[in-house]
């Protein structure tokens, strides 16, 4: 009976293969394995930006063979894979992530600090709640240190509030599903642009003076934000060289009434900066801007221990935005130094570090039920 229920599906798969000019050798496995092979093959041919690495037919390959052939590993982690195979059952975000409201750093509140620990729906909620407060101040420091990325839609939304409408902020090349042709297609080099009427511009309609704090764990969506604000708004990039992930993934949810199949992660996008300054940063990272030596020396003299890196970088970012601020040489009366230390301890103190537990990613989520009529492309 089970085979009879699956027979129509297998017939459709075979028919689609013939329509596309593909003849599949027999699969050395059971019926369920054949269906899974065909499903994964179909999605890879439609969405993978590296689909040319696949052979013309899957033959007896199982999905793990296909993932190995795609070979989009970065720093030991493969990005075309089953999401559910990852440690922790494929959880995307750490449920214990801490979120914080923006903090003024100077007495006149001209510079605000805002920490983005991830690009999740929750992070966007906090950002939206904070916009009214952020809008009142001309300078903004955005902290994406230890931020492994998240949803591309969230990144787009945040950049859309910080940059004027229709502003290009990153280059990309990607695969998408054409629901008229029922097949995949490649969108060649193009720029992503903002699509919102922003709330966080200065009164003159220009972007705020911005600084982005980043480090070696700032990855993927964080790098899009850093590169976009650097190229489109002249933001200062302060801290360390970023992770270097210039690819994005589509995560396909394949829920069925009868059984739940594993979610697929497929690299569908290549990403690079608009200018030579950010450029092709995949597997390389985006370098921070140089900070004048006298500022670095001043920060090092006040916070000399290795564990104070976060507060030193925060001071350097503030100094780049407000060159006139100074640290009082009297430790006991230095309210600015105390403020910077307090903000840093709140965000990065014991038990407060907020970072993603998943592999760094910039993802788009798609439900299989929203892809009616998909078939293999004829490429």
VOFI-149533 format. One record per residue: residue in three letters; chain; x, z, y of N, C-alpha, C in turn. Coordinates in steps of 0.05 Angstrom, whole numbers, plus 5000, padded with zeros to 4 digits. Layout:
   code   unit     nu     nw     nv    cau    caw    cav     cu     cw     cv
    ALA      A      X      Z      Y      X      Z      Y      X      Z      Y
...
// end
This chain:
   code   unit     nu     nw     nv    cau    caw    cav     cu     cw     cv
    UNK      A   5016   5000   4976   5000   5000   5000   5017   5000   5025
    UNK      A   5039   5016   5025   5056   5017   5049   5068   4990   5054
    UNK      A   5077   4977   5033   5089   4950   5037   5068   4931   5048
    UNK      A   5043   4933   5038   5023   4915   5047   5017   4919   5077
    UNK      A   5018   4944   5086   5013   4950   5114   5036   4938   5131
    UNK      A   5060   4937   5120   5083   4927   5136   5086   4897   5134
    UNK      A   5073   4885   5114   5077   4856   5109   5071   4839   5134
    UNK      A   5049   4844   5149   5044   4828   5173   5067   4830   5193
    UNK      A   5078   4854   5196   5100   4857   5215   5124   4841   5207
    UNK      A   5131   4841   5181   5154   4826   5172   5149   4796   5175
    UNK      A   5124   4787   5171   5118   4759   5174   5122   4751   5203
    UNK      A   5112   4768   5222   5116   4762   5250   5145   4761   5258
    UNK      A   5161   4780   5247   5189   4780   5253   5202   4754   5244
    UNK      A   5196   4746   5220   5207   4721   5209   5199   4697   5226
    UNK      A   5174   4697   5234   5164   4674   5250   5178   4673   5277
    UNK      A   5181   4696   5289   5195   4696   5315   5224   4687   5312
    UNK      A   5236   4694   5290   5264   4686   5286   5265   4655   5284
    UNK      A   5246   4643   5270   5246   4614   5267   5240   4601   5294
    UNK      A   5222   4612   5309   5215   4600   5335   5240   4600   5353
    UNK      A   5256   4620   5351   5279   4622   5368   5303   4607   5357
    UNK      A   5300   4594   5334   5322   4579   5322   5341   4597   5308
    UNK      A   5333   4621   5300   5351   4639   5286   5341   4642   5257
    UNK      A   5359   4640   5238   5352   4645   5210   5368   4669   5201
    UNK      A   5355   4690   5193   5368   4714   5185   5374   4715   5155
    UNK      A   5399   4719   5147   5405   4724   5119   5390   4749   5110
    UNK      A   5387   4752   5084   5372   4775   5073   5386   4801   5080
    UNK      A   5370   4821   5086   5380   4847   5093   5382   4864   5067
    UNK      A   5406   4875   5063   5410   4891   5039   5400   4920   5043
    UNK      A   5374   4923   5045   5363   4949   5049   5333   4949   5044
    UNK      A   5320   4972   5049   5291   4973   5044   5276   4962   5067
    UNK      A   5250   4961   5064   5232   4949   5084   5235   4963   5111
    UNK      A   5235   4989   5111   5237   5004   5136   5264   4997   5150
    UNK      A   5285   4994   5133   5311   4987   5145   5311   4960   5157
    UNK      A   5297   4941   5145   5294   4914   5155   5280   4914   5182
    UNK      A   5258   4929   5183   5243   4930   5209   5260   4942   5231
    UNK      A   5275   4963   5224   5292   4976   5244   5314   4957   5253
    UNK      A   5326   4943   5234   5347   4923   5241   5336   4903   5260
    UNK      A   5312   4892   5255   5301   4872   5272   5293   4883   5299
    UNK      A   5283   4907   5300   5276   4919   5325   5300   4923   5343
    UNK      A   5322   4934   5332   5346   4939   5348   5358   4912   5356
    UNK      A   5359   4893   5338   5370   4866   5345   5354   4854   5368
    UNK      A   5328   4856   5367   5311   4845   5387   5317   4857   5415
    UNK      A   5319   4884   5416   5324   4897   5442   5352   4891   5452
    UNK      A   5371   4889   5434   5399   4883   5443   5400   4855   5455
    UNK      A   5387   4836   5442   5387   4808   5452   5373   4806   5479
    UNK      A   5353   4822   5483   5338   4820   5508   5352   4836   5530
    UNK      A   5362   4860   5524   5372   4877   5546   5402   4880   5549
    UNK      A   5418   4876   5528   5446   4882   5530   5461   4862   5548
    UNK      A   5475   4873   5567   5491   4856   5585   5515   4845   5570
    UNK      A   5520   4856   5546   5542   4847   5529   5532   4833   5504
    UNK      A   5508   4821   5505   5496   4810   5481   5512   4787   5469
    UNK      A   5529   4774   5486   5546   4752   5475   5566   4762   5455
    UNK      A   5570   4788   5453   5589   4799   5433   5576   4799   5405
    UNK      A   5550   4797   5404   5536   4797   5378   5538   4770   5365
    UNK      A   5538   4770   5338   5537   4744   5324   5510   4730   5328
    UNK      A   5508   4705   5319   5483   4691   5323   5460   4702   5307
    UNK      A   5466   4714   5284   5446   4727   5268   5456   4754   5259
    UNK      A   5438   4773   5254   5448   4800   5246   5457   4802   5218
    UNK      A   5449   4782   5201   5458   4783   5173   5450   4809   5160
    UNK      A   5469   4822   5148   5464   4848   5135   5472   4871   5152
    UNK      A   5477   4866   5178   5486   4888   5195   5464   4909   5199
    UNK      A   5471   4934   5199   5452   4955   5206   5456   4961   5236
    UNK      A   5438   4977   5248   5440   4982   5277   5468   4993   5285
    UNK      A   5480   5011   5269   5505   5022   5276   5527   5001   5276
    UNK      A   5525   4981   5259   5544   4958   5260   5541   4944   5287
    UNK      A   5516   4940   5295   5511   4926   5320   5522   4941   5344
    UNK      A   5519   4968   5343   5529   4984   5365   5560   4982   5367
    UNK      A   5573   4981   5343   5602   4979   5343   5611   4951   5354
    UNK      A   5595   4930   5347   5603   4904   5357   5599   4902   5388
    UNK      A   5578   4914   5398   5574   4915   5427   5598   4928   5440
    UNK      A   5607   4951   5429   5632   4963   5437   5634   4968   5468
    UNK      A   5615   4983   5478   5616   4990   5507   5625   5019   5511
    UNK      A   5644   5028   5495   5654   5055   5498   5668   5060   5524
    UNK      A   5666   5084   5534   5680   5092   5558   5689   5121   5553
    UNK      A   5716   5125   5554   5727   5152   5550   5717   5164   5524
    UNK      A   5716   5148   5503   5709   5158   5477   5679   5159   5471
    UNK      A   5663   5154   5491   5634   5155   5487   5621   5127   5487
    UNK      A   5605   5121   5466   5591   5095   5465   5565   5097   5480
    UNK      A   5558   5076   5494   5534   5077   5511   5511   5060   5499
    UNK      A   5516   5042   5482   5495   5028   5467   5493   5042   5440
    UNK      A   5472   5057   5436   5470   5075   5413   5442   5086   5411
    UNK      A   5437   5103   5391   5413   5119   5390   5417   5143   5407
    UNK      A   5399   5147   5426   5401   5171   5443   5398   5197   5427
    UNK      A   5380   5196   5407   5374   5220   5391   5397   5229   5374
    UNK      A   5418   5212   5370   5441   5220   5354   5460   5237   5369
    UNK      A   5457   5239   5395   5476   5255   5411   5472   5285   5406
    UNK      A   5493   5300   5411   5491   5330   5407   5467   5341   5423
    UNK      A   5453   5359   5411   5430   5372   5424   5405   5355   5422
    UNK      A   5405   5335   5404   5381   5319   5400   5376   5299   5422
    UNK      A   5397   5293   5437   5394   5272   5458   5381   5282   5484
    UNK      A   5383   5308   5489   5372   5319   5514   5386   5305   5538
    UNK      A   5371   5298   5558   5383   5284   5581   5394   5303   5601
    UNK      A   5379   5324   5607   5388   5343   5628   5389   5371   5617
    UNK      A   5406   5387   5628   5408   5415   5621   5384   5431   5632
    UNK      A   5368   5443   5615   5345   5458   5625   5352   5482   5642
    UNK      A   5378   5491   5640   5386   5514   5656   5400   5507   5683
    UNK      A   5398   5481   5690   5410   5473   5715   5397   5488   5739
    UNK      A   5415   5497   5757   5406   5512   5780   5404   5493   5804
    UNK      A   5383   5496   5820   5379   5480   5844   5379   5499   5868
    UNK      A   5389   5489   5890   5392   5505   5914   5382   5490   5939
    UNK      A   5370   5505   5957   5361   5493   5982   5385   5489   6001
    UNK      A   5382   5471   6020   5404   5465   6038   5413   5490   6054
    UNK      A   5439   5490   6061   5450   5512   6076   5464   5502   6101
    UNK      A   5459   5515   6125   5474   5508   6148   5502   5521   6146
    UNK      A   5522   5506   6156   5550   5516   6153   5561   5527   6179
    UNK      A   5551   5518   6201   5562   5526   6227   5542   5541   6243
    UNK      A   5551   5555   6263   5534   5572   6279   5511   5557   6292
    UNK      A   5517   5533   6301   5496   5517   6315   5481   5499   6295
    UNK      A   5487   5503   6269   5472   5488   6247   5474   5458   6250
    UNK      A   5495   5448   6262   5498   5419   6265   5504   5405   6238
    UNK      A   5516   5420   6220   5523   5408   6193   5509   5424   6171
    UNK      A   5495   5409   6155   5481   5421   6132   5494   5413   6106
    UNK      A   5494   5431   6087   5505   5427   6060   5482   5425   6040
    UNK      A   5483   5405   6023   5462   5402   6002   5475   5394   5976
    UNK      A   5470   5410   5956   5481   5405   5929   5461   5389   5912
    UNK      A   5471   5367   5900   5455   5351   5881   5468   5354   5854
    UNK      A   5458   5371   5836   5471   5376   5810   5466   5354   5790
    UNK      A   5445   5337   5794   5438   5316   5776   5418   5298   5790
    UNK      A   5412   5275   5779   5392   5256   5790   5368   5256   5772
    UNK      A   5354   5277   5771   5330   5280   5755   5305   5281   5772
    UNK      A   5282   5281   5760   5257   5283   5775   5256   5310   5790
    UNK      A   5267   5331   5778   5267   5357   5791   5286   5357   5815
    UNK      A   5309   5344   5812   5327   5342   5835   5314   5327   5858
    UNK      A   5299   5306   5852   5285   5292   5873   5264   5309   5887
    UNK      A   5250   5325   5871   5231   5344   5883   5244   5363   5903
    UNK      A   5267   5374   5895   5282   5392   5913   5291   5377   5938
    UNK      A   5301   5352   5934   5309   5336   5957   5286   5331   5976
    UNK      A   5263   5324   5965   5240   5318   5982   5231   5343   5997
    UNK      A   5231   5366   5983   5223   5391   5996   5243   5398   6019
    UNK      A   5268   5390   6016   5289   5397   6035   5291   5377   6059
    UNK      A   5277   5355   6057   5281   5334   6077   5274   5343   6106
    UNK      A   5253   5359   6109   5246   5368   6136   5269   5384   6148
    UNK      A   5281   5402   6132   5303   5417   6142   5327   5400   6148
    UNK      A   5333   5381   6129   5356   5364   6132   5353   5345   6156
    UNK      A   5329   5338   6163   5325   5319   6185   5332   5330   6212
    UNK      A   5333   5357   6214   5338   5370   6240   5367   5370   6249
    UNK      A   5385   5361   6231   5413   5365   6236   5428   5338   6235
    UNK      A   5447   5334   6253   5460   5307   6255   5481   5302   6232
    UNK      A   5491   5323   6220   5512   5319   6200   5503   5330   6173
    UNK      A   5511   5317   6151   5502   5325   6125   5525   5322   6105
    UNK      A   5530   5343   6090   5549   5343   6067   5533   5343   6042
    UNK      A   5536   5322   6025   5522   5321   5999   5543   5326   5977
    UNK      A   5538   5345   5961   5557   5354   5940   5547   5343   5912
    UNK      A   5563   5324   5901   5557   5314   5874   5580   5320   5855
    UNK      A   5595   5340   5861   5616   5348   5842   5602   5358   5816
    UNK      A   5614   5352   5794   5603   5359   5767   5576   5347   5762
    UNK      A   5568   5326   5776   5543   5313   5772   5547   5288   5756
    UNK      A   5538   5289   5730   5542   5266   5712   5522   5243   5715
    UNK      A   5504   5245   5734   5486   5223   5739   5457   5229   5733
    UNK      A   5442   5209   5725   5414   5212   5719   5398   5186   5721
    UNK      A   5375   5188   5733   5357   5165   5735   5364   5148   5759
    UNK      A   5365   5122   5754   5371   5103   5775   5349   5104   5797
    UNK      A   5324   5108   5789   5302   5109   5808   5305   5132   5828
    UNK      A   5315   5155   5818   5320   5178   5835   5342   5172   5855
    UNK      A   5363   5159   5846   5386   5152   5863   5376   5133   5885
    UNK      A   5360   5113   5877   5349   5094   5896   5332   5108   5917
    UNK      A   5316   5127   5909   5298   5142   5927   5314   5158   5948
    UNK      A   5335   5171   5938   5351   5188   5957   5366   5171   5977
    UNK      A   5378   5149   5967   5392   5131   5985   5372   5119   6005
    UNK      A   5348   5114   5996   5328   5102   6014   5320   5120   6037
    UNK      A   5325   5146   6034   5319   5165   6056   5343   5168   6075
    UNK      A   5366   5160   6067   5391   5164   6082   5400   5139   6097
    UNK      A   5390   5116   6088   5399   5091   6100   5375   5076   6111
    UNK      A   5380   5059   6132   5358   5043   6143   5345   5025   6122
    UNK      A   5320   5018   6127   5305   5000   6109   5320   4974   6104
    UNK      A   5320   4964   6079   5331   4939   6072   5362   4938   6075
    UNK      A   5375   4961   6071   5404   4962   6073   5416   4958   6045
    UNK      A   5434   4939   6041   5448   4937   6015   5466   4961   6011
    UNK      A   5468   4971   5987   5485   4994   5982   5502   4992   5957
    UNK      A   5497   4974   5939   5514   4971   5915   5509   4943   5904
    UNK      A   5529   4932   5891   5526   4906   5877   5520   4911   5847
    UNK      A   5505   4893   5835   5500   4896   5807   5494   4869   5794
    UNK      A   5496   4868   5768   5489   4846   5751   5475   4858   5727
    UNK      A   5451   4848   5720   5436   4862   5700   5418   4844   5684
    UNK      A   5408   4855   5661   5389   4842   5645   5361   4854   5650
    UNK      A   5340   4837   5648   5313   4847   5651   5295   4831   5632
    UNK      A   5271   4842   5628   5251   4829   5611   5233   4812   5629
    UNK      A   5231   4787   5623   5213   4768   5637   5187   4768   5622
    UNK      A   5166   4781   5633   5141   4783   5619   5124   4758   5620
    UNK      A   5134   4738   5634   5120   4712   5633   5132   4695   5611
    UNK      A   5158   4696   5607   5171   4681   5586   5173   4697   5560
    UNK      A   5167   4723   5562   5169   4740   5538   5197   4741   5527
    UNK      A   5217   4742   5545   5245   4741   5536   5262   4755   5557
    UNK      A   5287   4759   5550   5306   4771   5568   5319   4750   5586
    UNK      A   5328   4759   5609   5342   4741   5627   5363   4757   5643
    UNK      A   5383   4743   5652   5404   4756   5667   5401   4751   5697
    UNK      A   5401   4772   5713   5401   4770   5742   5431   4772   5750
    UNK      A   5442   4750   5760   5470   4750   5766   5475   4766   5792
    UNK      A   5500   4765   5801   5509   4783   5822   5488   4785   5845
    UNK      A   5479   4809   5851   5461   4814   5872   5465   4842   5883
    UNK      A   5454   4848   5906   5457   4875   5918   5431   4890   5916
    UNK      A   5433   4915   5908   5409   4932   5910   5407   4941   5939
    UNK      A   5382   4941   5949   5377   4949   5977   5356   4970   5978
    UNK      A   5356   4985   6000   5336   5006   6004   5309   4994   6009
    UNK      A   5288   5008   6000   5261   4997   6002   5242   5017   6015
    UNK      A   5252   5038   6028   5236   5058   6040   5238   5058   6070
    UNK      A   5219   5070   6083   5221   5077   6112   5233   5105   6113
    UNK      A   5259   5107   6120   5274   5132   6116   5265   5154   6135
    UNK      A   5268   5179   6126   5262   5203   6142   5287   5218   6152
    UNK      A   5311   5209   6142   5335   5225   6148   5354   5210   6166
    UNK      A   5345   5191   6182   5363   5179   6202   5364   5196   6227
    UNK      A   5384   5193   6243   5385   5206   6268   5365   5193   6288
    UNK      A   5359   5206   6310   5339   5196   6329   5344   5167   6338
    UNK      A   5370   5159   6338   5376   5132   6347   5372   5111   6325
    UNK      A   5362   5120   6302   5357   5101   6280   5381   5096   6263
    UNK      A   5404   5109   6268   5428   5105   6252   5430   5127   6232
    UNK      A   5446   5122   6210   5450   5143   6190   5463   5168   6202
    UNK      A   5458   5190   6191   5472   5215   6198   5502   5211   6193
    UNK      A   5518   5228   6205   5546   5230   6197   5547   5244   6171
    UNK      A   5559   5231   6151   5557   5241   6123   5585   5245   6111
    UNK      A   5585   5265   6093   5608   5269   6075   5598   5273   6047
    UNK      A   5611   5262   6028   5604   5266   6000   5626   5280   5985
    UNK      A   5620   5303   5973   5640   5317   5957   5638   5307   5928
    UNK      A   5660   5299   5917   5660   5288   5890   5685   5297   5875
    UNK      A   5684   5294   5848   5708   5301   5832   5707   5283   5807
    UNK      A   5724   5290   5788   5727   5273   5764   5702   5274   5746
    UNK      A   5684   5292   5751   5659   5294   5736   5635   5282   5751
    UNK      A   5641   5270   5774   5620   5256   5789   5618   5228   5778
    UNK      A   5596   5222   5764   5596   5197   5748   5570   5182   5752
    UNK      A   5572   5156   5748   5549   5138   5745   5531   5139   5770
    UNK      A   5507   5152   5768   5489   5153   5791   5503   5166   5815
    UNK      A   5520   5186   5810   5534   5199   5832   5553   5179   5845
    UNK      A   5565   5162   5830   5583   5142   5841   5568   5121   5857
    UNK      A   5544   5114   5848   5528   5096   5864   5522   5108   5891
    UNK      A   5515   5133   5892   5509   5147   5917   5534   5148   5935
    UNK      A   5557   5156   5923   5581   5158   5939   5590   5130   5949
    UNK      A   5590   5110   5932   5597   5083   5941   5578   5072   5962
    UNK      A   5552   5077   5957   5532   5066   5976   5534   5079   6003
    UNK      A   5538   5105   6004   5540   5119   6030   5567   5112   6044
    UNK      A   5588   5107   6028   5613   5100   6040   5611   5072   6053
    UNK      A   5601   5053   6037   5601   5025   6046   5579   5020   6068
    UNK      A   5556   5033   6065   5534   5027   6083   5532   5045   6107
    UNK      A   5544   5069   6105   5541   5089   6127   5568   5101   6135
    UNK      A   5590   5092   6124   5616   5102   6132   5621   5131   6125
    UNK      A   5608   5141   6104   5611   5169   6096   5640   5175   6088
    UNK      A   5648   5200   6093   5674   5209   6083   5670   5217   6053
    UNK      A   5689   5209   6036   5689   5217   6009   5712   5238   6005
    UNK      A   5704   5262   5998   5723   5284   5998   5724   5296   5970
    UNK      A   5749   5303   5961   5752   5317   5935   5771   5302   5917
    UNK      A   5762   5294   5893   5778   5280   5874   5767   5253   5867
    UNK      A   5783   5238   5852   5774   5211   5843   5751   5215   5824
    UNK      A   5730   5198   5827   5707   5201   5810   5712   5191   5782
    UNK      A   5692   5194   5765   5694   5189   5736   5701   5160   5729
    UNK      A   5687   5141   5742   5693   5113   5736   5673   5101   5716
    UNK      A   5647   5104   5721   5627   5091   5704   5611   5071   5720
    UNK      A   5618   5046   5718   5604   5025   5732   5586   5009   5715
    UNK      A   5572   5023   5697   5552   5010   5680   5527   5028   5679
    UNK      A   5504   5015   5675   5479   5030   5674   5464   5024   5648
    UNK      A   5447   5042   5640   5433   5039   5614   5403   5038   5617
    UNK      A   5390   5024   5599   5361   5025   5596   5356   5042   5571
    UNK      A   5339   5062   5573   5332   5078   5550   5303   5071   5542
    UNK      A   5301   5061   5518   5275   5051   5508   5263   5071   5489
    UNK      A   5239   5080   5496   5224   5098   5480   5207   5082   5460
    UNK      A   5211   5086   5434   5198   5070   5414   5179   5087   5397
    UNK      A   5160   5100   5410   5140   5116   5396   5119   5098   5383
    UNK      A   5112   5105   5359   5091   5090   5345   5071   5110   5335
    UNK      A   5046   5102   5330   5025   5120   5320   5033   5132   5293
    UNK      A   5046   5117   5276   5051   5126   5249   5076   5142   5247
    UNK      A   5096   5136   5264   5121   5151   5262   5136   5149   5288
    UNK      A   5154   5167   5292   5170   5167   5317   5198   5155   5310
    UNK      A   5204   5134   5324   5231   5121   5320   5250   5131   5342
    UNK      A   5275   5129   5336   5296   5139   5355   5296   5123   5381
    UNK      A   5301   5136   5402   5304   5123   5428   5330   5107   5428
    UNK      A   5329   5084   5441   5353   5066   5443   5364   5068   5471
    UNK      A   5391   5071   5473   5405   5068   5498   5421   5042   5497
    UNK      A   5416   5024   5517   5429   4998   5518   5441   4994   5545
    UNK      A   5466   4987   5547   5479   4980   5572   5468   4954   5582
    UNK      A   5453   4954   5604   5440   4930   5614   5450   4922   5642
    UNK      A   5468   4938   5653   5476   4933   5681   5506   4938   5685
    UNK      A   5518   4921   5701   5545   4926   5711   5543   4931   5741
    UNK      A   5559   4950   5751   5556   4960   5779   5584   4960   5792
    UNK      A   5585   4952   5818   5609   4954   5833   5603   4957   5863
    UNK      A   5622   4966   5878   5617   4971   5906   5615   4946   5923
    UNK      A   5605   4949   5947   5601   4926   5965   5627   4917   5978
    UNK      A   5646   4934   5981   5671   4928   5996   5695   4932   5978
    UNK      A   5718   4923   5987   5743   4928   5973   5749   4958   5971
    UNK      A   5738   4973   5989   5743   5002   5988   5732   5015   5963
    UNK      A   5709   5006   5954   5697   5018   5930   5700   4998   5906
    UNK      A   5694   4973   5910   5701   4952   5892   5694   4956   5863
    UNK      A   5711   4946   5845   5706   4948   5816   5717   4975   5806
    UNK      A   5700   4995   5806   5709   5022   5800   5705   5030   5771
    UNK      A   5693   5012   5754   5689   5019   5726   5715   5024   5712
    UNK      A   5716   5047   5698   5739   5056   5683   5763   5063   5701
    UNK      A   5758   5063   5727   5780   5070   5746   5772   5093   5763
    UNK      A   5748   5093   5774   5739   5114   5792   5741   5105   5821
    UNK      A   5727   5120   5838   5728   5116   5867   5746   5137   5879
    UNK      A   5765   5129   5894   5784   5148   5906   5772   5162   5930
    UNK      A   5779   5187   5935   5770   5201   5959   5785   5190   5983
    UNK      A   5775   5196   6007   5789   5189   6031   5811   5209   6037
    UNK      A   5832   5200   6049   5854   5218   6056   5845   5238   6078
    UNK      A   5853   5262   6075   5848   5284   6094   5874   5290   6109
    UNK      A   5873   5292   6135   5898   5298   6150   5912   5323   6138
    UNK      A   5938   5321   6137   5954   5343   6124   5949   5370   6138
    UNK      A   5946   5370   6164   5942   5396   6178   5917   5410   6169
    UNK      A   5896   5394   6163   5871   5405   6153   5874   5417   6125
    UNK      A   5888   5402   6108   5893   5411   6081   5911   5436   6082
    UNK      A   5930   5437   6099   5948   5460   6101   5932   5485   6111
    UNK      A   5914   5481   6130   5898   5503   6140   5880   5514   6118
    UNK      A   5868   5496   6102   5851   5505   6080   5867   5520   6059
    UNK      A   5891   5509   6053   5908   5521   6032   5918   5549   6041
    UNK      A   5923   5552   6067   5932   5578   6077   5911   5599   6075
    UNK      A   5885   5591   6079   5863   5610   6078   5855   5616   6050
    UNK      A   5855   5595   6032   5846   5598   6005   5868   5587   5986
    UNK      A   5889   5603   5981   5912   5592   5967   5909   5591   5936
    UNK      A   5891   5606   5925   5889   5607   5896   5876   5582   5885
    UNK      A   5884   5575   5860   5875   5551   5847   5844   5551   5844
    UNK      A   5832   5574   5840   5804   5575   5837   5787   5570   5861
    UNK      A   5801   5567   5884   5786   5562   5909   5785   5533   5917
    UNK      A   5789   5515   5898   5789   5487   5904   5762   5478   5916
    UNK      A   5740   5488   5906   5714   5480   5916   5710   5487   5945
    UNK      A   5719   5511   5953   5715   5519   5981   5734   5504   5999
    UNK      A   5758   5499   5989   5777   5483   6006   5766   5455   6011
    UNK      A   5755   5442   5991   5744   5416   5994   5720   5416   6013
    UNK      A   5704   5437   6011   5681   5440   6029   5690   5442   6058
    UNK      A   5711   5458   6063   5722   5460   6090   5733   5434   6100
    UNK      A   5747   5419   6083   5757   5393   6091   5735   5374   6099
    UNK      A   5713   5374   6083   5690   5357   6090   5678   5365   6117
    UNK      A   5675   5391   6121   5664   5400   6147   5682   5392   6170
    UNK      A   5708   5395   6166   5727   5389   6188   5727   5359   6194
    UNK      A   5722   5342   6175   5721   5314   6181   5696   5307   6197
    UNK      A   5674   5322   6192   5650   5317   6208   5650   5330   6235
    UNK      A   5662   5354   6236   5664   5370   6261   5693   5378   6266
    UNK      A   5708   5360   6277   5737   5366   6282   5742   5391   6298
    UNK      A   5722   5399   6314   5726   5422   6332   5723   5449   6319
    UNK      A   5713   5451   6295   5709   5477   6282   5737   5488   6274
    UNK      A   5740   5514   6276   5765   5527   6269   5760   5552   6253
    UNK      A   5780   5560   6238   5780   5584   6223   5793   5606   6239
    UNK      A   5780   5628   6242   5791   5651   6256   5814   5662   6240
    UNK      A   5838   5666   6253   5861   5677   6238   5856   5705   6228
    UNK      A   5836   5719   6239   5830   5746   6231   5810   5745   6208
    UNK      A   5820   5750   6183   5802   5748   6160   5777   5764   6162
    UNK      A   5779   5788   6173   5756   5805   6174   5734   5795   6193
    UNK      A   5741   5779   6213   5721   5770   6231   5714   5740   6229
    UNK      A   5724   5727   6208   5720   5698   6206   5693   5692   6192
    UNK      A   5673   5689   6208   5646   5684   6196   5644   5657   6183
    UNK      A   5659   5636   6193   5658   5610   6181   5670   5611   6153
    UNK      A   5693   5623   6151   5706   5625   6124   5688   5640   6105
    UNK      A   5675   5661   6114   5657   5677   6097   5633   5660   6089
    UNK      A   5623   5644   6107   5600   5627   6101   5607   5606   6080
    UNK      A   5630   5593   6083   5638   5573   6064   5643   5585   6036
    UNK      A   5655   5609   6036   5659   5622   6011   5632   5630   5998
    UNK      A   5614   5640   6014   5588   5648   6003   5572   5624   5991
    UNK      A   5572   5602   6006   5558   5578   5996   5571   5568   5970
    UNK      A   5597   5568   5969   5611   5559   5945   5605   5577   5921
    UNK      A   5606   5603   5926   5601   5622   5904   5572   5620   5894
    UNK      A   5554   5615   5912   5526   5612   5903   5523   5588   5884
    UNK      A   5536   5566   5891   5533   5542   5875   5551   5541   5851
    UNK      A   5576   5550   5854   5595   5547   5832   5605   5574   5821
    UNK      A   5591   5596   5828   5599   5622   5817   5592   5624   5788
    UNK      A   5599   5647   5777   5594   5652   5748   5564   5648   5742
    UNK      A   5559   5631   5722   5532   5627   5713   5516   5608   5731
    UNK      A   5528   5599   5753   5512   5582   5771   5521   5553   5771
    UNK      A   5542   5547   5756   5551   5519   5755   5529   5501   5743
    UNK      A   5523   5480   5757   5501   5463   5748   5512   5435   5743
    UNK      A   5512   5427   5718   5521   5401   5711   5506   5391   5686
    UNK      A   5505   5365   5683   5490   5354   5661   5505   5358   5635
    UNK      A   5490   5363   5613   5503   5367   5587   5504   5341   5571
    UNK      A   5492   5320   5582   5492   5294   5569   5516   5278   5576
    UNK      A   5519   5255   5563   5540   5237   5571   5533   5225   5598
    UNK      A   5553   5222   5616   5547   5211   5642   5531   5185   5641
    UNK      A   5511   5182   5657   5493   5159   5654   5478   5153   5680
    UNK      A   5471   5128   5684   5452   5119   5704   5431   5104   5689
    UNK      A   5408   5115   5686   5388   5105   5666   5362   5097   5679
    UNK      A   5350   5077   5666   5322   5068   5670   5307   5073   5645
    UNK      A   5284   5086   5646   5269   5093   5623   5246   5072   5620
    UNK      A   5244   5061   5596   5223   5041   5590   5209   5049   5564
    UNK      A   5182   5049   5564   5167   5054   5540   5160   5028   5526
    UNK      A   5164   5027   5500   5160   5003   5485   5132   4991   5489
    UNK      A   5112   5008   5493   5085   4998   5496   5081   4982   5522
    UNK      A   5101   4984   5540   5099   4969   5565   5113   4942   5564
    UNK      A   5120   4934   5539   5134   4909   5535   5118   4890   5517
    UNK      A   5094   4883   5524   5077   4867   5506   5089   4839   5503
    UNK      A   5087   4829   5478   5095   4801   5473   5125   4796   5472
    UNK      A   5142   4817   5473   5171   4812   5473   5179   4797   5448
    UNK      A   5197   4778   5452   5208   4764   5429   5238   4760   5435
    UNK      A   5252   4751   5415   5280   4745   5418   5284   4722   5437
    UNK      A   5304   4723   5454   5310   4700   5471   5321   4678   5455
    UNK      A   5320   4654   5465   5330   4631   5450   5359   4625   5456
    UNK      A   5374   4645   5466   5402   4640   5474   5419   4637   5448
// end
